[in-house]
Amino acid sequence: MIDVTLQNFESEVLQASMNAPVLLDIWAEWCGPCKQLGPALEQLEAEYGGRFTLAKLDADKVPQIAGQLSQMLGVRSIPLCVLFKGGQPVDAFVGAQPAAQIRQFLDKHVPSEGALAAEEEVNEAEALLESGDTEAALAKLADALAQDPGNDDARADYARLLIATGATEEAAAVLEEPLKREPLPLRFEALRRWLDAIRFVQQHERGNWPIPQFDDLIAQNKRDFDTRYQKAQALMAEGQWTQAMDELLEIVMRDKKWNDEAARKTYVAILELLTPPPQKAGPGAAGKSAGGIELTGKAAAAAAHDPQSELLSGYRRKLSMALN
């Protein structure tokens, strides 16, 4: 439990909530319901074992913050409990609620024990990958998904690594659930199209053609979209992403609607596969301040000149021009 002052509000509530949820209890000495609620909140903080932090703010001692939050939420009474995540207030309740009701409130926002364990497994997998231990990284990601089946970051990372290491059947099984969703999440659609490209190479009679053999057929008929698309899949399977997008763009420029827009959708999938994942939230995360302000100055200029970002921006512009 933390006592909040005007001086430490930013560090102990806003910045701290970038790493774990913070429940701010706004109370006062004269408030009877506040004295009822306080012990229940302290017990829940201990029960949740560090999955959220309880912060207490005396409305009489820090009226600036209490008043601002009350005005923002349209609330005039206390106790007022405001939950902060990612540096922002995301939910609140008023009055002395029973413990069961507070648990329901918390469980909407506080990660489960399984989710925290999964996050730790994912972090360890990233470190193992950086050290070159792919097998151990795969095991960690499998454990993460077992701990928290709803963790889409772990699922996407696991499927991606399985595809990259040639475990296509296992990857297909990992992707089975998200590919049934409506709408279909783009990152899982992108992984499916990469998997389809690899399966084309493995299973189709043209899968092992050398690229010049595709080019010979295309030279005879510029509108042989089946061959162009197959060439793009072969290039994808080899990791020649920009060459694959160039071929797909040729289809889009000639026939945007061909084969239910397969060329455009696969082009977009490649862009998604090449886009680095967003940095995890944190007070020191690049690109944002603790309050979520867009980065400016030299840091923004450095990001703007990142070669990968420039390449992706260029290919997005190419697709936009072809579609308009």
C-alpha positions in Angstrom: 0.0 0.0 0.0 1.2 3.5 -0.9 0.2 6.9 0.5 -0.2 9.3 -2.4 0.9 12.9 -2.3 0.9 15.7 -4.9 4.7 15.0 -5.2 4.6 11.3 -5.8 1.3 10.9 -7.7 3.0 10.8 -11.1 5.6 8.2 -10.1 3.6 6.0 -7.8 0.3 6.0 -9.7 0.7 7.1 -13.4 4.2 5.6 -14.0 3.7 2.6 -11.8 0.5 1.7 -13.6 2.5 1.2 -16.8 3.9 -2.0 -15.2 0.9 -3.2 -13.1 -2.6 -1.9 -12.3 -2.9 0.7 -9.5 -6.1 1.1 -7.5 -6.3 4.6 -6.1 -8.6 4.8 -3.0 -9.7 8.4 -2.4 -10.8 8.7 1.2 -11.0 11.1 4.2 -10.7 10.7 8.0 -14.3 11.9 8.5 -15.8 9.4 6.0 -17.4 6.4 7.7 -17.8 4.3 4.5 -14.1 5.0 3.7 -13.1 3.4 7.0 -15.3 0.4 6.1 -13.7 0.0 2.7 -10.1 0.5 3.5 -9.4 -2.8 5.4 -11.2 -4.7 2.7 -9.0 -3.2 0.0 -5.8 -3.9 2.0 -6.9 -7.5 2.4 -7.5 -7.8 -1.3 -4.1 -6.3 -2.2 -2.5 -9.1 -0.1 -4.8 -11.7 -1.5 -3.9 -10.8 -5.1 -0.2 -11.1 -4.3 1.2 -8.1 -6.1 -1.0 -8.3 -9.2 -2.2 -4.8 -8.4 -1.0 -2.0 -6.1 -3.2 -0.2 -3.7 -2.6 3.5 -3.4 -4.5 5.7 -0.9 -5.1 9.4 -1.3 -6.5 11.6 1.5 -9.0 13.9 -0.3 -8.5 16.6 2.4 -4.6 16.6 2.1 -4.5 16.4 -1.7 -7.6 18.2 -2.9 -6.1 19.0 -6.3 -6.0 15.4 -7.5 -9.1 14.3 -5.7 -11.1 17.2 -7.2 -9.7 16.7 -10.6 -10.6 12.9 -10.7 -14.0 13.6 -9.2 -14.8 16.2 -11.8 -13.4 13.9 -14.6 -15.6 11.0 -13.5 -18.7 13.1 -12.6 -18.6 11.9 -9.0 -19.1 14.0 -5.9 -18.8 11.5 -3.0 -16.2 9.3 -1.5 -14.8 6.7 -1.1 -13.9 6.8 -4.8 -11.7 4.1 -6.2 -10.1 4.7 -9.5 -8.2 2.0 -11.4 -5.2 3.1 -13.4 -3.5 1.1 -16.2 -1.0 2.2 -18.7 -0.8 5.6 -17.1 -4.5 6.3 -17.5 -7.7 5.9 -15.4 -9.7 3.1 -16.9 -12.5 2.3 -14.4 -13.9 3.4 -11.1 -16.4 2.6 -8.4 -18.0 4.7 -5.6 -18.9 3.7 -2.1 -18.1 0.8 0.3 -18.6 -2.2 -1.9 -18.6 -5.8 -0.6 -15.4 -7.8 -1.2 -17.0 -10.1 -3.8 -18.1 -7.1 -5.9 -14.6 -5.5 -5.6 -13.1 -8.8 -6.8 -15.4 -8.7 -9.9 -14.2 -5.2 -10.5 -10.6 -6.1 -10.2 -10.8 -9.2 -12.3 -11.8 -7.2 -15.3 -8.5 -5.4 -15.3 -5.9 -7.3 -13.1 -4.0 -10.0 -14.9 -4.5 -13.6 -13.6 -1.7 -15.5 -12.1 -1.6 -17.6 -15.2 -1.3 -14.5 -17.4 1.6 -13.2 -15.3 3.4 -16.6 -15.5 2.8 -16.6 -19.2 4.3 -13.1 -19.6 7.4 -14.3 -17.7 7.7 -17.3 -20.0 7.5 -15.1 -23.1 10.2 -12.8 -21.7 12.4 -15.8 -21.1 11.7 -17.1 -24.6 12.8 -13.7 -26.1 16.0 -13.9 -24.2 16.6 -17.5 -25.3 16.0 -16.6 -28.9 18.5 -13.7 -28.7 21.1 -16.2 -27.4 20.3 -18.6 -30.2 18.5 -21.4 -28.2 15.5 -21.9 -30.5 14.4 -25.2 -28.9 14.3 -23.8 -25.4 12.5 -20.7 -26.7 9.8 -22.9 -28.3 9.4 -24.8 -25.0 9.0 -21.5 -23.1 6.3 -20.3 -25.5 4.5 -23.6 -25.4 4.5 -23.2 -21.6 3.3 -19.6 -21.8 0.3 -20.7 -24.0 -0.5 -23.5 -21.6 -0.5 -21.1 -18.7 -2.7 -18.5 -20.5 -4.5 -19.8 -23.6 -5.9 -16.3 -24.2 -2.5 -14.7 -24.5 -2.5 -13.8 -28.2 1.0 -12.4 -28.1 2.4 -15.8 -26.9 0.2 -17.6 -29.4 1.4 -15.4 -32.3 5.1 -15.7 -31.2 4.8 -19.4 -30.8 3.1 -20.0 -34.2 5.7 -17.7 -35.9 8.6 -19.6 -34.5 7.1 -22.9 -35.3 6.7 -21.8 -39.0 10.2 -20.4 -39.1 11.6 -23.8 -37.8 9.6 -25.9 -40.3 7.1 -27.3 -37.8 4.1 -26.5 -40.1 1.7 -29.0 -38.6 2.2 -27.8 -35.1 1.9 -24.2 -36.3 -1.4 -25.0 -38.0 -2.7 -26.5 -34.7 -1.7 -23.4 -32.8 -3.4 -21.1 -35.4 -6.7 -23.2 -35.5 -8.5 -21.3 -32.8 -7.8 -17.7 -33.8 -8.4 -18.4 -37.5 -12.1 -19.2 -36.6 -12.6 -15.7 -35.1 -14.7 -13.0 -36.7 -13.3 -10.6 -37.5 -10.1 -12.5 -38.2 -7.1 -10.8 -36.4 -4.6 -9.6 -39.0 -1.5 -11.1 -37.4 -3.0 -14.6 -37.4 -4.2 -14.1 -41.0 -0.7 -13.1 -41.9 0.8 -16.2 -40.3 -1.7 -18.4 -42.1 -0.7 -16.9 -45.5 3.0 -17.5 -44.7 2.1 -21.0 -43.7 0.1 -21.4 -47.0 3.2 -20.3 -48.9 5.4 -22.9 -47.3 2.9 -25.6 -47.8 2.7 -24.6 -51.5 6.5 -25.2 -51.8 6.2 -28.5 -49.9 3.1 -29.9 -51.6 2.5 -28.3 -55.0 4.0 -29.7 -58.2 5.3 -26.2 -59.0 6.6 -25.7 -55.5 10.2 -26.5 -56.3 10.4 -24.6 -59.6 13.3 -22.2 -59.8 12.2 -18.6 -60.1 13.3 -18.3 -63.8 10.8 -21.0 -64.7 7.9 -18.9 -63.3 9.3 -15.9 -65.2 9.3 -17.8 -68.5 5.6 -18.5 -68.2 4.8 -14.9 -67.1 6.7 -13.5 -70.0 4.4 -15.4 -72.4 1.3 -14.0 -70.6 1.5 -10.9 -68.3 -2.0 -11.7 -67.0 -1.1 -15.3 -65.9 -2.0 -14.4 -62.3 -2.0 -17.9 -61.1 1.7 -18.3 -62.0 2.5 -14.8 -60.6 0.8 -15.7 -57.3 2.6 -19.0 -57.1 5.9 -17.2 -57.8 5.1 -14.8 -54.9 4.4 -17.8 -52.6 7.7 -19.4 -53.5 9.5 -16.1 -52.8 7.6 -15.8 -49.4 8.7 -19.3 -48.5 12.3 -18.4 -49.1 11.9 -15.2 -47.1 12.3 -12.9 -50.1 9.6 -10.6 -48.9 10.1 -7.5 -51.0 10.4 -9.6 -54.2 7.2 -11.3 -53.3 5.4 -8.0 -52.7 6.7 -6.7 -56.1 5.1 -9.7 -57.8 1.8 -9.3 -55.9 1.7 -5.7 -56.8 1.8 -6.6 -60.5 -1.4 -8.5 -60.0 -3.0 -5.8 -58.0 -2.2 -3.2 -60.7 -3.7 -5.4 -63.4 -6.7 -6.8 -61.5 -7.5 -5.6 -58.0 -10.3 -8.2 -57.4 -8.5 -11.3 -58.8 -9.2 -14.4 -56.7 -11.1 -12.6 -54.0 -8.3 -10.0 -53.7 -5.8 -12.7 -52.8 -2.8 -10.6 -54.1 -3.8 -7.6 -52.0 -4.5 -9.6 -48.9 -1.2 -11.5 -49.1 0.7 -8.2 -49.7 -0.9 -6.8 -46.6 0.0 -10.0 -44.7 3.7 -9.6 -45.7 3.6 -6.0 -44.4 2.2 -7.3 -41.1 4.9 -10.0 -40.9 7.6 -7.5 -41.5 6.3 -4.9 -39.0 8.1 -5.0 -35.7 5.8 -5.7 -32.7 5.1 -2.6 -30.6 7.3 -2.1 -27.6 5.9 -3.2 -24.3 4.4 -0.5 -22.2 6.7 1.0 -19.6 7.8 4.4 -18.4 10.9 4.1 -20.5 9.4 2.6 -23.6 10.7 4.2 -26.7 8.3 6.4 -28.6 6.1 7.4 -25.7 6.5 9.2 -22.5 5.1 7.8 -19.3 1.9 9.7 -20.0 1.6 8.4 -23.5 2.9 11.5 -25.3 4.2 10.9 -28.8 8.0 11.1 -29.0 9.4 14.3 -30.5 12.7 15.8 -31.5 15.8 13.7 -32.1 14.1 10.5 -31.0 11.3 10.9 -33.5 13.8 11.7 -36.3 15.8 8.6 -35.5 12.6 6.5 -35.7 11.6 8.1 -38.9 14.9 7.1 -40.5 14.9 3.5 -39.5 15.5 1.5 -42.7 12.9 -1.1 -41.9 10.3 1.6 -41.3 11.2 3.4 -44.5 11.0 0.2 -46.5 7.5 -0.6 -45.1 6.3 2.9 -45.6 7.4 2.8 -49.2 5.6 -0.5 -49.9 2.5 0.8 -48.2 2.6 3.8 -50.5 3.0 1.5 -53.5 -0.1 -0.5 -52.6 -2.1 2.6 -51.9 -1.2 4.1 -55.3 -2.1 0.8 -57.0 -5.5 0.7 -55.3 -6.4 4.3 -56.0 
